[in-house]
Amino acid sequence: MKRKLDANDVPVPTGNIDGQKGEVTFTSLGLDPRLLQAIAKQSFPAPTPVQAKAIPLALDGRDVLARAKTGSGKTAAYILPILHSILKRKLFISALILVPTRELAEQVNKVVELFTAFCAKDIRAVNLTQRVSEAVQRTLLADSPDIVIATPARAASSLDTSLVSLENLSHMVIDEADLVLSYGYDSDLQNVAKILPKGIQTMLMSATLTTEVETLKGLFCRNPVVLELEEAEDEGGGVSQYVVKCAEDEKFLLLYVIFKLKLIKGKCIIFVADVDRCYRLKLYLEQFGTKSCILNSELPVNSRIHVVEEFNKNVYDIIIASDEHEVLGDEEESKDQGDEEPSRVVEEMSKSRDASGEQSQQPLKKKRKTTKKDKDYGVSRGIDFKDVACVLNFDLPTSSKSYTHRIGRTARAGQTGMALSFVVPAELHQKHKPTSIESTVHDEKVLAKIVKHQAKKGKDVKPYNFDMKQVEAFRYRMGDALRAVTRIAIREARTRELRQELMKSEKLKRHFEENPGDLHHLRHDGELRPARVQSHLKHVPEYLLPKEGKKSITSSEIGFIGKKIGENGTRKARFAGKSKGRGKKLVGRKSDPLKTFKAKSRK
Ligand SMILES: Nc1ncnc2c1ncn2[C@@H]1O[C@H](COP(=O)(O)OP(=O)(O)OP(=O)(O)O)[C@@H](O)[C@H]1O
């Protein structure tokens, strides 16, 4: 019979070498010394809760289904035991890691590289999602790599053409298990499941336990230990969540004020509803001399990966991202969402393995969205953006599930962060014609679901009311800037960026592998400039500033870049010193900068 283990039931080893008694350390987990060296190089102080619980189980050969919040270190929780097993192998063994997006595949590959820094010659990983010719791929796979990382589609087609051999497969992981089915990988996963050797160890990692995860559990696991990490178990950190009720045009006004007066100190991801909105916002911010870069499914994958890498190195401060086909419906609320984006309900009978490894019949029910552009694209899920101070939902997502994953891009690894969401209430929606219907129609309905969903996790979504009187002073300039951002300008910017990025992408692929040092020349936050440039908008005249003066708004207390709880207010050492001398103050969330901007109730 399947047993559901509460996270607290899991026997956690007591510390022996470098920890207090009862405290779990990486050493006490019994990992290979070469891995411990690599972990030390990462300056990871101790295993995160999900690592402390999942690693011993995985080392013990158990199938594991782990649910832990976004940014809680799930990747290392499955990679470390796999690497350990490969290093300790008596026979040849190998692992297959399935992830929903190419960005994630690249990210996982990087994590493998980091952890194998001291045993690189003993472990070889191949990322199958790289767009290389079949001949190159054959060469890469020729001498049986230890780890193969792929999206389910890539894995299925490579298995089909016998590019990948499962002969020695001993481990299989599905990361972001709650997402893969929503990405339309159902038949690929079924194909993979059919040909997997019996008795291999499987691990499913997920931020939420949905029916989709249950489906995968049935398909791939044998009597798995189910780990459900409560949020409270994830040490420290957390996202302070705020909403601002405002009209569509006020979103632009607030955006101007927030960035021009530098109310956000640290890096920010702005989420919008669609690709055009990305460019509208970028051009709008350009009017004020504020640089940003864009992430959307239209851009070539090399550019997308490069943008994330550079953002993580603090080269850019602002990413404007559209997660247009990641807007997943709320599984549990699907019945009352008849007016949301149409979703295709796929119901099939799938073959699944039962505890004995035999095939059994089990109904496979799931929702699936048809995807428009690059199916393997994903921003709000899984991508490890480093040190994001604020997630700004310029357009509210259309489901609470999307919201959870968007805000999970901040406050990672025990840090703190802030999520600020613009919500257009029905009455203000009437007043101002929205530029994006999709982004505003459901706002209040979605907000109610978000609040309910967060309340279940004991989280508050608080109102954040600007003193709109003070903000109004900037309206004239907002109007000036918005008028320059015409539809034609947006269209031009979109095609220009695509053209530029395609060129860069090709170059990136061919040239920069050999010259990694040159990468910084290919910046992604350059001005697109199709909009009329109004240089006066780049400066904020003194008379526009609130009475307290600019100084009070940009005082040293401003900033809410995540600090690691329990580290006396200092950020993790590995992040410190990476801000390239741009004077970012590393302070905690107590000093919420937006509050210096006189928060008041809306009349
Ligand atoms: N033990 C640790 N101590 C400190 N930082 C850690 C530790 N383990 C992982 N991290 C860092 O935490 C961050 C988040 O890790 P990871 O991407 O694995 O999270 P996740 O749980 O998979 O998130 P998501 O659900 O969004 O995919 C990474 O930057 C990683 O380097």
The ligand as an ORCA input file, in Angstrom:
! r2SCAN-3c Opt
* xyz 0 1
  N      21.328     24.817      0.500
  C      21.262     25.989     -0.098
  N      21.665     27.110      0.511
  C      21.592     28.316     -0.100
  N      21.127     28.502     -1.349
  C      20.702     27.417     -2.005
  C      20.759     26.110     -1.438
  N      20.276     25.222     -2.339
  C      19.930     25.935     -3.433
  N      20.191     27.251     -3.246
  C      19.947     28.348     -4.191
  O      18.556     28.613     -4.153
  C      18.111     29.098     -5.411
  C      16.822     28.382     -5.806
  O      17.073     27.014     -6.049
  P      16.238     26.166     -7.114
  O      16.229     26.856     -8.423
  O      16.729     24.782     -7.054
  O      14.784     26.288     -6.472
  P      13.470     25.491     -6.857
  O      12.875     25.015     -5.586
  O      13.758     24.486     -7.909
  O      12.569     26.675     -7.439
  P      11.378     26.606     -8.548
  O      10.231     25.870     -7.933
  O      11.056     28.036     -8.809
  O      11.964     25.900     -9.715
  C      19.251     28.884     -6.385
  O      19.868     30.121     -6.656
  C      20.217     27.974     -5.645
  O      21.565     28.225     -6.003
*
